[in-house]
């Protein structure tokens, strides 16, 4: 399966070359493919906040490279570069508060800084760490794709009808995707009959990104408005909801794109299995439950305007970006360390003690 996925890989959103970070501007997809170059940590933080790059794993990877750019700039200035670097850490941490991968990646960079010894090439050491984070995410996605595909085959060996939400594909990760990695692998094995994609208001990640990725891979796909999900479960024979995650707490609660919670409620009502696919870096054992997660809320103008033009009455808008799906609505969490069925605190703690599978 690994070789099959590598052979058909078409989409990447993050590149590190010539000492700079290059990001595919996801705000312009699918109609325009524009790569932007970033040479400074502050620029990377702004790119994360402004949704040039999005998806929890991709945000973490971009932040790690952003820190490398910060180190280079601070070394060039001289003086107490470590103290000056704290401003870059802070700006990157503040760019998107809900995605735990952001903080995980920056903590890895901080730990690498702490391990530096006299005579070490500072910049080369930090660059190698960031590249390692990137490569590790790609490898984790390949492992999760295999595990998720085998889970689908185990339960229903015939072709499945899947619903997915937002974008948990190659664009949201270091490559291949989490939820879409599983869907891609299942498609290659002939296990996918059709995929329905929620448009995912207001940024339309499903419409602009997920549908584009799947169609490019030849996966049978249809787009639907978010509000149609329950109706489709009732009338289209949907057997799996497969989503990614931005943070999973110690008890198995899942923070993901707004609208995921209602999908889980509807899935349980209709007897549809609910799978969450995320690397172990998304699991935050420091938070007991989803009630402890800081959930991002963006400006209401994202709902009230389209392309800068008002489309609604002049009223306040509520624009939460994420919601929390309680663990008791989740059938499976798939990570690179293994699969958890009906997650709870004990199972998550046991999982985090394992080594990743290969």
HUCOR-V581976 format. One record per backbone hydrogen bond with DSSP energy under -0.5 kcal/mol. CO is the residue of the C=O (numbers start at 1). NH is the residue of the N-H. If there is no record, write none. Layout:
CO:NH
CO:NH
This chain:
1:5
2:6
3:7
4:8
5:9
6:9
11:176
13:24
15:17
15:22
17:20
20:17
21:38
22:15
23:25
23:36
24:26
25:28
28:31
28:32
32:34
34:25
36:23
38:21
40:44
41:45
42:46
43:47
44:48
45:49
46:50
47:52
47:53
48:51
52:26
55:59
56:60
57:61
58:62
59:63
60:64
61:65
62:66
63:67
64:68
65:69
66:70
67:71
68:72
69:73
70:74
71:75
72:76
73:77
74:78
79:81
80:84
81:85
82:86
83:86
84:87
84:88
85:88
85:89
86:90
87:91
88:92
89:93
90:94
92:95
98:100
99:102
99:103
100:104
101:105
102:106
103:107
104:108
105:109
106:110
107:111
108:112
109:113
110:114
111:115
113:116
117:120
120:122
121:125
122:126
123:127
124:128
125:129
126:130
127:131
128:132
129:133
130:134
131:135
132:136
133:137
134:138
135:139
136:140
137:141
138:142
139:143
140:144
141:145
142:146
143:147
144:148
145:149
146:150
147:151
148:152
149:153
150:154
151:155
152:156
160:162
160:193
160:194
161:239
161:240
162:196
163:242
164:198
168:178
168:180
168:181
169:172
170:173
172:58
175:177
176:170
178:182
179:183
180:184
181:185
182:186
183:187
184:188
185:189
186:191
187:190
191:160
191:193
194:162
195:222
196:164
196:198
197:224
199:206
199:207
200:204
200:205
204:208
205:209
205:210
206:211
209:213
210:214
211:215
212:216
213:217
214:217
214:219
215:218
220:195
222:197
224:199
225:228
226:229
228:232
229:233
230:234
231:235
232:236
232:238
239:273
240:163
240:242
241:275
243:277
246:100
246:101
247:255
248:284
249:252
253:249
253:255
254:256
254:325
255:246
255:247
256:323
257:260
259:263
260:264
261:265
262:266
263:267
264:268
265:269
266:270
267:271
267:272
268:271
273:241
273:275
274:331
274:332
275:243
276:278
276:334
279:282
280:283
282:248
282:284
283:285
284:250
284:287
286:288
287:250
288:251
289:292
290:293
293:295
294:296
296:321
296:322
299:302
300:303
300:304
301:305
304:311
304:312
306:309
309:306
313:315
317:319
319:298
321:258
323:256
323:325
324:326
325:254
326:329
327:330
329:331
331:342
332:276
333:335
333:340
334:278
335:338
336:357
338:335
340:333
344:348
345:349
346:350
347:351
348:352
349:353
350:353
351:354
